[in-house]
């Protein structure tokens, strides 16, 4: 084999490897694009009604936080009202369980108090309630995760 033939075989092997690599790469990219397209269409991952309610809850807490930050009591009260409404709807969709109901009641008690404090223009009180509410989110989720773990 002449040297130039050897070089050209080597070159072809390299090109072939490169082509395989490129095609793998583009199929990766296609997979990713398909996944993103599905997510944008809301097909994946599929959210349960309760998960969608919870996303709304998250948005409402951001409203309260904004109200606390700029001392806008209407915004705090509005967020609190939304939280109560969403919470009522979300908990309706959950299987009734005594301990879950206890967590849900506690959450609504805190949210009611936060709304009252906003109406009375008590910023520190509302901020403390916001912290209590955060703990209540976390506690209920801990409880829910335990149930999901033990049921599976
Ligand atoms: C009384 C119980 C309870 C309280 C209180 C609660 N949650 Fe949830 N949360 C749930 C349940 C049940 C799920 C659904 C778990 C699942 O099916 O994956 C959930 C899931 C979520 C999720 C994930 C949704 C998703 O897309 O997967 C978010 C975000 C969330 N909650 C936010 C909040 C926030 C913020 C608060 C407090 C302001 C809160 N939750 C308070 C019960 C609660």
Backbone and ligand atoms as CSV (ligand in chain L), in Angstrom:
chain,resi,resn,atom,element,x,y,z
A,1,UNK,N,N,0.844,-1.200,0.000
A,1,UNK,CA,C,0.000,0.000,0.000
A,1,UNK,C,C,0.875,1.244,0.000
A,2,UNK,N,N,0.586,2.125,-0.927
A,2,UNK,CA,C,1.387,3.345,-0.958
A,2,UNK,C,C,0.969,4.247,0.192
A,3,UNK,N,N,1.817,5.140,0.448
A,3,UNK,CA,C,1.575,6.030,1.576
A,3,UNK,C,C,0.316,6.869,1.338
A,4,UNK,N,N,0.156,7.315,0.048
A,4,UNK,CA,C,-0.995,8.200,-0.197
A,4,UNK,C,C,-2.311,7.432,-0.076
A,5,UNK,N,N,-2.298,6.102,-0.480
A,5,UNK,CA,C,-3.509,5.292,-0.330
A,5,UNK,C,C,-3.866,5.131,1.150
A,6,UNK,N,N,-2.815,4.852,1.929
A,6,UNK,CA,C,-2.999,4.671,3.368
A,6,UNK,C,C,-3.647,5.921,3.979
A,7,UNK,N,N,-3.141,7.067,3.534
A,7,UNK,CA,C,-3.668,8.327,4.068
A,7,UNK,C,C,-5.135,8.485,3.672
A,8,UNK,N,N,-5.448,8.117,2.398
A,8,UNK,CA,C,-6.837,8.347,1.996
A,8,UNK,C,C,-7.795,7.384,2.690
A,9,UNK,N,N,-7.351,6.113,2.983
A,9,UNK,CA,C,-8.214,5.198,3.762
A,9,UNK,C,C,-8.474,5.771,5.159
A,10,UNK,N,N,-7.376,6.262,5.696
A,10,UNK,CA,C,-7.480,6.855,7.038
A,10,UNK,C,C,-8.450,8.018,7.038
A,11,UNK,N,N,-8.386,8.782,6.002
A,11,UNK,CA,C,-9.250,9.956,5.892
A,11,UNK,C,C,-10.719,9.543,5.795
A,12,UNK,N,N,-10.949,8.452,4.992
A,12,UNK,CA,C,-12.332,7.985,4.836
A,12,UNK,C,C,-12.896,7.458,6.150
A,13,UNK,N,N,-12.012,6.722,6.872
A,13,UNK,CA,C,-12.457,6.199,8.167
A,13,UNK,C,C,-12.839,7.347,9.091
A,14,UNK,N,N,-12.023,8.368,9.027
A,14,UNK,CA,C,-12.271,9.539,9.870
A,14,UNK,C,C,-13.586,10.211,9.484
A,15,UNK,N,N,-13.802,10.319,8.177
A,15,UNK,CA,C,-15.032,10.947,7.689
A,15,UNK,C,C,-16.254,10.134,8.106
A,16,UNK,N,N,-16.121,8.784,7.994
A,16,UNK,CA,C,-17.243,7.917,8.357
A,16,UNK,C,C,-17.558,8.074,9.839
A,17,UNK,N,N,-16.487,8.076,10.663
A,17,UNK,CA,C,-16.698,8.239,12.105
A,17,UNK,C,C,-17.365,9.580,12.378
A,18,UNK,N,N,-16.895,10.581,11.638
A,18,UNK,CA,C,-17.459,11.925,11.816
A,18,UNK,C,C,-18.931,11.937,11.459
A,19,UNK,N,N,-19.300,11.215,10.360
A,19,UNK,CA,C,-20.693,11.194,9.926
A,19,UNK,C,C,-21.572,10.537,10.989
A,20,UNK,N,N,-21.065,9.417,11.560
A,20,UNK,CA,C,-21.825,8.732,12.616
A,20,UNK,C,C,-22.027,9.662,13.805
A,21,UNK,N,N,-20.942,10.333,14.155
A,21,UNK,CA,C,-20.988,11.232,15.300
A,21,UNK,C,C,-22.017,12.345,15.053
A,22,UNK,N,N,-21.958,12.902,13.822
A,22,UNK,CA,C,-22.884,13.988,13.483
A,22,UNK,C,C,-24.336,13.519,13.545
A,23,UNK,N,N,-24.571,12.273,13.029
A,23,UNK,CA,C,-25.957,11.823,12.988
A,23,UNK,C,C,-26.464,11.555,14.410
A,24,UNK,N,N,-25.572,11.051,15.279
A,24,UNK,CA,C,-25.971,10.881,16.676
A,24,UNK,C,C,-26.332,12.219,17.304
A,25,UNK,N,N,-25.451,13.155,16.977
A,25,UNK,CA,C,-25.662,14.481,17.544
A,25,UNK,C,C,-27.000,15.056,17.104
A,26,UNK,N,N,-27.289,14.922,15.787
A,26,UNK,CA,C,-28.512,15.558,15.309
A,26,UNK,C,C,-29.737,14.825,15.861
A,27,UNK,N,N,-29.624,13.482,16.098
A,27,UNK,CA,C,-30.800,12.816,16.648
A,27,UNK,C,C,-31.002,13.218,18.111
A,28,UNK,N,N,-29.892,13.463,18.817
A,28,UNK,CA,C,-30.010,14.004,20.175
A,28,UNK,C,C,-30.759,15.338,20.145
A,29,UNK,N,N,-30.323,16.168,19.190
A,29,UNK,CA,C,-30.930,17.489,19.078
A,29,UNK,C,C,-32.410,17.373,18.724
A,30,UNK,N,N,-32.718,16.387,17.848
A,30,UNK,CA,C,-34.125,16.206,17.473
A,30,UNK,C,C,-34.961,15.756,18.667
A,31,UNK,N,N,-34.392,14.808,19.444
A,31,UNK,CA,C,-35.103,14.348,20.646
A,31,UNK,C,C,-35.410,15.522,21.558
A,32,UNK,N,N,-34.391,16.342,21.747
A,32,UNK,CA,C,-34.539,17.480,22.645
A,32,UNK,C,C,-35.615,18.433,22.120
A,33,UNK,N,N,-35.559,18.694,20.797
A,33,UNK,CA,C,-36.534,19.603,20.183
A,33,UNK,C,C,-37.945,19.052,20.337
A,34,UNK,N,N,-38.091,17.732,20.143
A,34,UNK,CA,C,-39.416,17.118,20.262
A,34,UNK,C,C,-39.933,17.241,21.692
A,35,UNK,N,N,-39.016,17.059,22.656
A,35,UNK,CA,C,-39.401,17.144,24.062
A,35,UNK,C,C,-39.866,18.560,24.398
A,36,UNK,N,N,-39.089,19.546,23.935
A,36,UNK,CA,C,-39.441,20.936,24.202
A,36,UNK,C,C,-40.788,21.270,23.577
A,37,UNK,N,N,-40.989,20.796,22.319
A,37,UNK,CA,C,-42.253,21.075,21.636
A,37,UNK,C,C,-43.422,20.485,22.409
A,38,UNK,N,N,-43.229,19.261,22.924
A,38,UNK,CA,C,-44.296,18.623,23.701
A,38,UNK,C,C,-44.585,19.400,24.981
A,39,UNK,N,N,-43.503,19.824,25.641
A,39,UNK,CA,C,-43.688,20.566,26.887
A,39,UNK,C,C,-44.422,21.873,26.626
A,40,UNK,N,N,-44.076,22.512,25.485
A,40,UNK,CA,C,-44.735,23.778,25.170
A,40,UNK,C,C,-46.217,23.573,24.905
A,41,UNK,N,N,-46.533,22.421,24.324
A,41,UNK,CA,C,-47.945,22.126,24.064
A,41,UNK,C,C,-48.646,21.624,25.327
A,42,UNK,N,N,-47.878,21.491,26.385
A,42,UNK,CA,C,-48.445,21.057,27.655
A,42,UNK,C,C,-48.714,19.567,27.680
A,43,UNK,N,N,-48.057,18.801,26.795
A,43,UNK,CA,C,-48.303,17.362,26.755
A,43,UNK,C,C,-47.419,16.606,27.736
A,44,UNK,N,N,-46.274,17.204,28.046
A,44,UNK,CA,C,-45.325,16.487,28.873
A,44,UNK,C,C,-44.529,17.440,29.733
A,45,UNK,N,N,-44.339,17.249,30.982
A,45,UNK,CA,C,-44.932,16.154,31.719
A,45,UNK,C,C,-46.388,16.449,32.033
A,46,UNK,N,N,-47.180,15.446,32.113
A,46,UNK,CA,C,-48.609,15.647,32.358
A,46,UNK,C,C,-48.835,16.070,33.800
A,47,UNK,N,N,-49.556,17.175,33.971
A,47,UNK,CA,C,-49.816,17.671,35.316
A,47,UNK,C,C,-51.215,17.253,35.751
A,48,UNK,N,N,-51.313,16.836,36.994
A,48,UNK,CA,C,-52.627,16.512,37.546
A,48,UNK,C,C,-53.312,17.824,37.929
A,49,UNK,N,N,-54.638,17.810,38.092
A,49,UNK,CA,C,-55.323,19.049,38.498
A,49,UNK,C,C,-54.730,19.646,39.771
A,50,UNK,N,N,-54.413,18.786,40.720
A,50,UNK,CA,C,-53.873,19.300,41.980
A,50,UNK,C,C,-52.529,19.985,41.751
A,51,UNK,N,N,-51.730,19.428,40.852
A,51,UNK,CA,C,-50.433,20.065,40.567
A,51,UNK,C,C,-50.627,21.429,39.903
A,52,UNK,N,N,-51.638,21.521,39.050
A,52,UNK,CA,C,-51.914,22.800,38.393
A,52,UNK,C,C,-52.412,23.831,39.412
A,53,UNK,N,N,-53.263,23.389,40.330
A,53,UNK,CA,C,-53.719,24.290,41.400
A,53,UNK,C,C,-52.534,24.800,42.211
A,54,UNK,N,N,-51.612,23.873,42.488
A,54,UNK,CA,C,-50.455,24.235,43.314
A,54,UNK,C,C,-49.574,25.268,42.617
A,55,UNK,N,N,-49.478,25.151,41.289
A,55,UNK,CA,C,-48.713,26.151,40.532
A,55,UNK,C,C,-49.348,27.534,40.705
A,56,UNK,N,N,-50.691,27.556,40.724
A,56,UNK,CA,C,-51.416,28.818,40.940
A,56,UNK,C,C,-51.135,29.346,42.347
A,57,UNK,N,N,-51.054,28.414,43.288
A,57,UNK,CA,C,-50.756,28.795,44.664
A,57,UNK,C,C,-49.414,29.506,44.720
A,58,UNK,N,N,-48.456,28.924,44.025
A,58,UNK,CA,C,-47.109,29.488,43.996
A,58,UNK,C,C,-47.156,30.921,43.455
A,59,UNK,N,N,-47.929,31.136,42.401
A,59,UNK,CA,C,-48.050,32.478,41.835
A,59,UNK,C,C,-48.672,33.443,42.844
A,60,UNK,N,N,-49.688,32.962,43.566
A,60,UNK,CA,C,-50.360,33.830,44.531
A,60,UNK,C,C,-49.427,34.201,45.685
A,61,UNK,N,N,-48.538,33.270,46.076
A,61,UNK,CA,C,-47.606,33.612,47.162
A,61,UNK,C,C,-46.645,34.709,46.703
A,62,UNK,N,N,-46.330,34.688,45.407
A,62,UNK,CA,C,-45.431,35.728,44.892
A,62,UNK,C,C,-46.100,37.093,44.950
A,63,UNK,N,N,-47.409,37.098,44.761
A,63,UNK,CA,C,-48.169,38.346,44.859
A,63,UNK,C,C,-48.096,38.880,46.295
A,64,UNK,N,N,-48.285,37.972,47.258
A,64,UNK,CA,C,-48.215,38.384,48.666
A,64,UNK,C,C,-46.822,38.920,48.978
A,65,UNK,N,N,-45.813,38.201,48.522
A,65,UNK,CA,C,-44.436,38.629,48.774
A,65,UNK,C,C,-44.178,40.022,48.212
A,66,UNK,N,N,-44.697,40.264,47.014
A,66,UNK,CA,C,-44.522,41.589,46.406
A,66,UNK,C,C,-45.213,42.647,47.260
A,67,UNK,N,N,-46.423,42.332,47.714
A,67,UNK,CA,C,-47.171,43.266,48.560
A,67,UNK,C,C,-46.418,43.591,49.846
A,68,UNK,N,N,-45.806,42.542,50.440
A,68,UNK,CA,C,-45.034,42.750,51.667
A,68,UNK,C,C,-43.827,43.645,51.379
A,69,UNK,N,N,-43.204,43.406,50.249
A,69,UNK,CA,C,-41.971,44.123,49.929
A,69,UNK,C,C,-42.220,45.604,49.677
A,70,UNK,N,N,-43.353,45.941,49.059
A,70,UNK,CA,C,-43.597,47.349,48.720
A,70,UNK,C,C,-44.712,47.966,49.577
A,71,UNK,N,N,-45.086,47.265,50.627
A,71,UNK,CA,C,-46.132,47.704,51.559
A,71,UNK,C,C,-47.421,48.065,50.817
A,72,UNK,N,N,-47.855,47.122,49.978
A,72,UNK,CA,C,-49.115,47.286,49.257
A,72,UNK,C,C,-50.120,46.294,49.865
A,73,UNK,N,N,-50.940,46.825,50.780
A,73,UNK,CA,C,-51.832,45.942,51.543
A,73,UNK,C,C,-52.910,45.313,50.671
A,74,UNK,N,N,-53.330,46.034,49.644
A,74,UNK,CA,C,-54.335,45.467,48.744
A,74,UNK,C,C,-53.786,44.216,48.050
A,75,UNK,N,N,-52.527,44.302,47.652
A,75,UNK,CA,C,-51.884,43.176,46.965
A,75,UNK,C,C,-51.769,41.970,47.913
A,76,UNK,N,N,-51.406,42.236,49.166
A,76,UNK,CA,C,-51.296,41.145,50.149
A,76,UNK,C,C,-52.660,40.476,50.332
A,77,UNK,N,N,-53.682,41.318,50.537
A,77,UNK,CA,C,-55.021,40.779,50.778
A,77,UNK,C,C,-55.527,40.008,49.562
A,78,UNK,N,N,-55.235,40.553,48.387
A,78,UNK,CA,C,-55.661,39.906,47.139
A,78,UNK,C,C,-55.000,38.525,46.993
A,79,UNK,N,N,-53.694,38.470,47.262
A,79,UNK,CA,C,-52.969,37.193,47.196
A,79,UNK,C,C,-53.529,36.199,48.198
A,80,UNK,N,N,-53.818,36.681,49.407
A,80,UNK,CA,C,-54.344,35.811,50.455
A,80,UNK,C,C,-55.709,35.238,50.046
A,81,UNK,N,N,-56.553,36.102,49.489
A,81,UNK,CA,C,-57.874,35.631,49.026
A,81,UNK,C,C,-57.731,34.564,47.954
A,82,UNK,N,N,-56.820,34.805,47.021
A,82,UNK,CA,C,-56.594,33.815,45.952
A,82,UNK,C,C,-56.118,32.492,46.547
A,83,UNK,N,N,-55.217,32.592,47.530
A,83,UNK,CA,C,-54.677,31.380,48.153
A,83,UNK,C,C,-55.782,30.573,48.814
A,84,UNK,N,N,-56.713,31.291,49.465
A,84,UNK,CA,C,-57.814,30.573,50.120
A,84,UNK,C,C,-58.679,29.865,49.083
A,85,UNK,N,N,-58.975,30.586,47.996
A,85,UNK,CA,C,-59.817,30.018,46.938
A,85,UNK,C,C,-59.165,28.807,46.281
A,86,UNK,N,N,-57.895,28.953,45.932
A,86,UNK,CA,C,-57.185,27.856,45.267
A,86,UNK,C,C,-57.095,26.655,46.205
A,87,UNK,N,N,-56.802,26.963,47.473
A,87,UNK,CA,C,-56.635,25.894,48.442
A,87,UNK,C,C,-57.929,25.105,48.609
A,88,UNK,N,N,-59.048,25.801,48.636
A,88,UNK,CA,C,-60.340,25.113,48.759
A,88,UNK,C,C,-60.559,24.198,47.554
A,89,UNK,N,N,-60.274,24.718,46.360
A,89,UNK,CA,C,-60.486,23.932,45.139
A,89,UNK,C,C,-59.519,22.753,45.082
A,90,UNK,N,N,-58.250,23.006,45.433
A,90,UNK,CA,C,-57.232,21.954,45.344
A,90,UNK,C,C,-57.535,20.829,46.321
A,91,UNK,N,N,-57.881,21.194,47.557
A,91,UNK,CA,C,-58.080,20.166,48.573
A,91,UNK,C,C,-59.326,19.344,48.301
A,92,UNK,N,N,-60.247,19.930,47.555
A,92,UNK,CA,C,-61.447,19.203,47.159
A,92,UNK,C,C,-61.065,18.028,46.253
A,93,UNK,N,N,-59.967,18.238,45.472
A,93,UNK,CA,C,-59.549,17.220,44.506
A,93,UNK,C,C,-58.702,16.123,45.143
A,94,UNK,N,N,-58.358,16.308,46.418
A,94,UNK,CA,C,-57.503,15.330,47.086
A,94,UNK,C,C,-58.354,14.367,47.905
A,95,UNK,N,N,-57.957,13.130,47.928
A,95,UNK,CA,C,-58.668,12.126,48.723
A,95,UNK,C,C,-58.695,12.586,50.179
A,96,UNK,N,N,-59.865,12.514,50.766
A,96,UNK,CA,C,-59.983,12.996,52.144
A,96,UNK,C,C,-59.282,12.050,53.118
A,97,UNK,N,N,-58.465,12.673,53.910
A,97,UNK,CA,C,-57.667,11.939,54.893
A,97,UNK,C,C,-57.570,12.853,56.096
A,98,UNK,N,N,-57.803,12.328,57.282
A,98,UNK,CA,C,-57.890,13.189,58.455
A,98,UNK,C,C,-56.676,14.114,58.599
A,99,UNK,N,N,-55.481,13.558,58.471
A,99,UNK,CA,C,-54.281,14.363,58.676
A,99,UNK,C,C,-54.090,15.392,57.571
A,100,UNK,N,N,-54.480,15.007,56.364
A,100,UNK,CA,C,-54.374,15.968,55.254
A,100,UNK,C,C,-55.291,17.149,55.523
A,101,UNK,N,N,-56.510,16.852,55.939
A,101,UNK,CA,C,-57.493,17.900,56.247
A,101,UNK,C,C,-56.955,18.828,57.325
A,102,UNK,N,N,-56.247,18.257,58.278
A,102,UNK,CA,C,-55.664,19.075,59.349
A,102,UNK,C,C,-54.644,20.067,58.770
A,103,UNK,N,N,-53.798,19.579,57.874
A,103,UNK,CA,C,-52.820,20.457,57.227
A,103,UNK,C,C,-53.533,21.534,56.402
A,104,UNK,N,N,-54.561,21.121,55.685
A,104,UNK,CA,C,-55.293,22.056,54.820
A,104,UNK,C,C,-55.994,23.130,55.668
A,105,UNK,N,N,-56.576,22.717,56.797
A,105,UNK,CA,C,-57.243,23.671,57.686
A,105,UNK,C,C,-56.252,24.677,58.248
A,106,UNK,N,N,-55.111,24.162,58.664
A,106,UNK,CA,C,-54.063,25.015,59.219
A,106,UNK,C,C,-53.634,26.055,58.176
A,107,UNK,N,N,-53.465,25.602,56.943
A,107,UNK,CA,C,-53.059,26.509,55.863
A,107,UNK,C,C,-54.086,27.622,55.696
A,108,UNK,N,N,-55.360,27.253,55.663
A,108,UNK,CA,C,-56.406,28.269,55.457
A,108,UNK,C,C,-56.520,29.217,56.644
A,109,UNK,N,N,-56.289,28.709,57.839
A,109,UNK,CA,C,-56.308,29.572,59.029
A,109,UNK,C,C,-55.234,30.656,58.894
A,110,UNK,N,N,-54.060,30.245,58.499
A,110,UNK,CA,C,-52.943,31.195,58.365
A,110,UNK,C,C,-53.247,32.239,57.284
A,111,UNK,N,N,-53.792,31.763,56.152
A,111,UNK,CA,C,-54.089,32.661,55.040
A,111,UNK,C,C,-55.174,33.678,55.435
A,112,UNK,N,N,-56.185,33.203,56.172
A,112,UNK,CA,C,-57.237,34.112,56.666
A,112,UNK,C,C,-56.632,35.194,57.560
A,113,UNK,N,N,-55.740,34.752,58.441
A,113,UNK,CA,C,-55.107,35.700,59.364
A,113,UNK,C,C,-54.278,36.720,58.572
A,114,UNK,N,N,-53.611,36.237,57.544
A,114,UNK,CA,C,-52.770,37.133,56.736
A,114,UNK,C,C,-53.623,38.188,56.028
A,115,UNK,N,N,-54.782,37.759,55.553
A,115,UNK,CA,C,-55.671,38.719,54.880
A,115,UNK,C,C,-56.177,39.772,55.865
A,116,UNK,N,N,-56.532,39.318,57.057
A,116,UNK,CA,C,-57.025,40.234,58.093
A,116,UNK,C,C,-55.928,41.245,58.446
A,117,UNK,N,N,-54.706,40.751,58.599
A,117,UNK,CA,C,-53.593,41.645,58.949
A,117,UNK,C,C,-53.340,42.669,57.844
A,118,UNK,N,N,-53.538,42.255,56.591
A,118,UNK,CA,C,-53.361,43.191,55.480
A,118,UNK,C,C,-54.416,44.287,55.552
A,119,UNK,N,N,-55.641,43.886,55.859
A,119,UNK,CA,C,-56.718,44.870,55.947
A,119,UNK,C,C,-56.478,45.846,57.091
A,120,UNK,N,N,-55.857,45.346,58.154
A,120,UNK,CA,C,-55.563,46.203,59.311
A,120,UNK,C,C,-54.218,46.910,59.160
A,121,UNK,N,N,-53.626,46.762,57.986
A,121,UNK,CA,C,-52.339,47.391,57.658
A,121,UNK,C,C,-51.240,47.065,58.679
A,122,UNK,N,N,-51.198,45.780,59.062
A,122,UNK,CA,C,-50.141,45.342,59.985
A,122,UNK,C,C,-49.088,44.571,59.198
A,123,UNK,N,N,-48.069,45.322,58.777
A,123,UNK,CA,C,-47.059,44.752,57.876
A,123,UNK,C,C,-46.260,43.629,58.541
A,124,UNK,N,N,-45.797,43.870,59.784
A,124,UNK,CA,C,-44.982,42.847,60.452
A,124,UNK,C,C,-45.785,41.567,60.681
A,125,UNK,N,N,-47.023,41.754,61.117
A,125,UNK,CA,C,-47.886,40.600,61.356
A,125,UNK,C,C,-48.084,39.798,60.077
A,126,UNK,N,N,-48.348,40.502,58.978
A,126,UNK,CA,C,-48.562,39.814,57.694
A,126,UNK,C,C,-47.290,39.103,57.251
A,127,UNK,N,N,-46.134,39.736,57.510
A,127,UNK,CA,C,-44.861,39.104,57.132
A,127,UNK,C,C,-44.633,37.835,57.945
A,128,UNK,N,N,-45.001,37.877,59.232
A,128,UNK,CA,C,-44.860,36.667,60.060
A,128,UNK,C,C,-45.802,35.575,59.570
A,129,UNK,N,N,-47.004,35.976,59.199
A,129,UNK,CA,C,-47.949,34.992,58.678
A,129,UNK,C,C,-47.424,34.363,57.393
A,130,UNK,N,N,-46.756,35.181,56.593
A,130,UNK,CA,C,-46.173,34.661,55.351
A,130,UNK,C,C,-45.168,33.545,55.672
A,131,UNK,N,N,-44.395,33.777,56.735
A,131,UNK,CA,C,-43.432,32.743,57.137
A,131,UNK,C,C,-44.137,31.494,57.639
A,132,UNK,N,N,-45.199,31.698,58.426
A,132,UNK,CA,C,-45.979,30.546,58.898
A,132,UNK,C,C,-46.549,29.778,57.712
A,133,UNK,N,N,-47.017,30.541,56.726
A,133,UNK,CA,C,-47.607,29.907,55.548
A,133,UNK,C,C,-46.559,29.063,54.818
A,134,UNK,N,N,-45.351,29.624,54.695
A,134,UNK,CA,C,-44.273,28.878,54.027
A,134,UNK,C,C,-44.032,27.554,54.735
A,135,UNK,N,N,-44.009,27.609,56.077
A,135,UNK,CA,C,-43.805,26.374,56.837
A,135,UNK,C,C,-44.960,25.406,56.602
A,136,UNK,N,N,-46.151,25.962,56.463
A,136,UNK,CA,C,-47.325,25.120,56.249
A,136,UNK,C,C,-47.258,24.425,54.881
A,137,UNK,N,N,-46.773,25.140,53.857
A,137,UNK,CA,C,-46.551,24.508,52.532
A,137,UNK,C,C,-45.609,23.322,52.714
A,138,UNK,N,N,-44.499,23.599,53.393
A,138,UNK,CA,C,-43.450,22.579,53.531
A,138,UNK,C,C,-43.957,21.376,54.323
A,139,UNK,N,N,-44.671,21.645,55.431
A,139,UNK,CA,C,-45.159,20.554,56.279
A,139,UNK,C,C,-46.136,19.661,55.522
A,140,UNK,N,N,-47.063,20.287,54.797
A,140,UNK,CA,C,-48.039,19.481,54.068
A,140,UNK,C,C,-47.349,18.652,52.988
A,141,UNK,N,N,-46.376,19.243,52.319
A,141,UNK,CA,C,-45.668,18.495,51.274
A,141,UNK,C,C,-44.884,17.326,51.854
A,142,UNK,N,N,-44.302,17.542,53.044
A,142,UNK,CA,C,-43.584,16.440,53.706
A,142,UNK,C,C,-44.550,15.293,53.956
A,143,UNK,N,N,-45.727,15.666,54.462
A,143,UNK,CA,C,-46.758,14.681,54.759
A,143,UNK,C,C,-47.189,13.940,53.489
A,144,UNK,N,N,-47.449,14.720,52.429
A,144,UNK,CA,C,-47.905,14.128,51.161
A,144,UNK,C,C,-46.839,13.196,50.584
A,145,UNK,N,N,-45.586,13.631,50.645
A,145,UNK,CA,C,-44.502,12.795,50.112
A,145,UNK,C,C,-44.411,11.472,50.857
A,146,UNK,N,N,-44.584,11.515,52.163
A,146,UNK,CA,C,-44.563,10.280,52.962
A,146,UNK,C,C,-45.656,9.328,52.530
A,147,UNK,N,N,-46.838,9.877,52.323
A,147,UNK,CA,C,-47.958,9.039,51.893
A,147,UNK,C,C,-47.649,8.406,50.550
A,148,UNK,N,N,-47.152,9.242,49.606
A,148,UNK,CA,C,-46.870,8.732,48.262
A,148,UNK,C,C,-45.810,7.639,48.331
A,149,UNK,N,N,-44.822,7.842,49.222
A,149,UNK,CA,C,-43.758,6.844,49.355
A,149,UNK,C,C,-44.313,5.550,49.923
A,150,UNK,N,N,-45.152,5.658,50.970
A,150,UNK,CA,C,-45.644,4.441,51.617
A,150,UNK,C,C,-46.670,3.717,50.753
A,151,UNK,N,N,-47.364,4.465,49.891
A,151,UNK,CA,C,-48.385,3.812,49.063
A,151,UNK,C,C,-47.800,3.101,47.860
A,152,UNK,N,N,-46.599,3.530,47.443
A,152,UNK,CA,C,-46.022,2.908,46.240
A,152,UNK,C,C,-45.307,1.600,46.552
L,1,LIG,C1,C,-52.793,20.788,52.647
L,1,LIG,C2,C,-51.691,20.325,51.885
L,1,LIG,C3,C,-50.890,21.273,51.028
L,1,LIG,C4,C,-50.506,22.567,51.321
L,1,LIG,C5,C,-50.779,23.375,52.578
L,1,LIG,C6,C,-49.757,23.013,50.195
L,1,LIG,N1,N,-49.671,22.041,49.248
L,1,LIG,FE1,FE,-48.618,22.166,47.504
L,1,LIG,N2,N,-49.044,20.234,47.130
L,1,LIG,C7,C,-49.962,19.463,47.819
L,1,LIG,C8,C,-50.216,18.242,47.086
L,1,LIG,C9,C,-51.183,17.127,47.490
L,1,LIG,C10,C,-49.402,18.298,45.929
L,1,LIG,C11,C,-49.330,17.297,44.787
L,1,LIG,C12,C,-48.311,16.239,44.984
L,1,LIG,C13,C,-48.245,15.434,43.686
L,1,LIG,O1,O,-49.257,14.847,43.320
L,1,LIG,O2,O,-47.197,15.462,43.043
L,1,LIG,C14,C,-48.673,19.552,45.999
L,1,LIG,C15,C,-47.754,19.962,45.050
L,1,LIG,C16,C,-47.226,21.250,44.968
L,1,LIG,C17,C,-46.339,21.726,43.929
L,1,LIG,C18,C,-45.781,20.907,42.782
L,1,LIG,C19,C,-46.730,20.980,41.624
L,1,LIG,C20,C,-46.157,20.310,40.397
L,1,LIG,O3,O,-46.170,20.952,39.348
L,1,LIG,O4,O,-45.717,19.159,40.513
L,1,LIG,C21,C,-46.092,23.043,44.176
L,1,LIG,C22,C,-45.230,23.992,43.344
L,1,LIG,C23,C,-46.811,23.398,45.376
L,1,LIG,N3,N,-47.479,22.265,45.829
L,1,LIG,C24,C,-46.807,24.658,45.942
L,1,LIG,C25,C,-47.380,24.933,47.169
L,1,LIG,C26,C,-47.209,26.201,47.849
L,1,LIG,C27,C,-46.401,27.374,47.322
L,1,LIG,C28,C,-47.875,26.081,49.018
L,1,LIG,C29,C,-48.012,27.098,50.105
L,1,LIG,C30,C,-48.338,28.444,49.733
L,1,LIG,C31,C,-48.471,24.752,49.067
L,1,LIG,N4,N,-48.154,24.092,47.917
L,1,LIG,C32,C,-49.209,24.286,50.128
L,1,LIG,C33,C,-50.527,19.769,49.038
L,1,LIG,C34,C,-50.349,20.954,49.715
